[in-house]
Amino acid sequence: MTGNPYRLLALDIDGTLVNRHGTISDRDKEALSRARESGVQVALSTGRGLQATTGVITELSLDSYHISFDGALVSHPGSSDEIYASPISKELVRQMIDTAHDCGVDLELFTVTHYFVERETWSTEAHRDFFNTPPTIVDFHQVWERERVIKGGLVSTSAEEASRVAGFCRRLDHQLHFSLAKAPAFPGVDFTNVLSPGVSKGKALEKLVAHLQVPLGEVIAIGDGTNDISLLTVAGVAIAMGNAADEVKAIADYVTLDVDHSGLAAAIDEYI
């Protein structure tokens, strides 16, 4: 242990830890190892579902609690212990399905263990190959009553798809929470998370630190997307990646290098 004043590092994955090649740099891995050796816990905070997070957790040998599903779940994947979960109500899931069919969008439904879709799309290939999350093709009307849906997803790869997704969001804007996520590996693609009202990475971080009994002032958060703003706002120290959106940089205490130049390691060197 050193005299390091920070006890928890809350870390986004795509665009912060994982670069446009889909990998984590050796420099970032080494910096995270040093941070942990100095007594800092590392918690991932991602819009990804739990299945898509497991590979990163394993690669970095992280044995702790993590935030997944854009803040809808705080859990310890190794033990299946859940500190906090905010699934979407079954009635709202049913409305999501009907609205998706009306709007002509490909809705995705995520549980802790499954990624449900109604057909193969560009997104199912990306989830299978890049996020290590194979799809389960089902009739949504057969699953909405029996499954605990943590998050919905909508993917836009073109202006036409984005327009249809926007129509879906307008229809359900007062009943659900929507957040936008991007991945450097897929420039030009928008991943829209569909969540229960009130869900955010920031709220999830508050639940996590309460459980760990770590003061928020001893937390560093690092992110790049607009869905990271709540996380950075809650943490004691907010660090934006060099590739972050302007509105993320605007609320940050420090802006580091971009993800392709190991901005995470540079931030750890600066603060830890």
Number of C-alpha atoms within 10 A of each C-alpha: 8 9 8 13 13 22 20 24 24 24 25 27 21 25 25 28 26 21 20 15 11 16 13 21 19 11 15 22 17 13 20 22 16 16 23 18 12 16 17 23 20 22 24 23 31 25 29 22 25 23 20 21 23 17 13 18 17 11 10 14 10 19 15 15 24 27 33 28 31 28 31 26 27 27 20 16 19 13 10 10 11 13 17 17 18 20 21 19 16 16 10 15 25 16 16 23 20 13 18 21 13 12 17 13 21 22 22 24 27 23 18 18 11 17 24 22 21 15 14 12 12 10 20 22 15 14 16 14 11 13 19 15 21 18 21 15 13 12 12 18 11 9 16 20 14 8 15 19 24 25 28 25 20 25 23 21 15 11 11 10 17 19 14 19 22 17 18 21 22 10 15 16 13 9 13 17 16 21 18 17 22 19 20 18 16 14 10 13 18 19 20 21 22 26 26 23 16 11 22 25 29 23 16 27 26 16 19 20 16 13 12 11 9 15 15 18 14 17 23 26 27 32 33 32 25 18 24 28 25 18 26 28 18 20 24 16 20 24 28 32 26 23 21 23 15 13 13 24 23 13 16 20 13 17 23 23 18 19 25 20 15 24 25 29 24 18 21 18 13 10 14 23
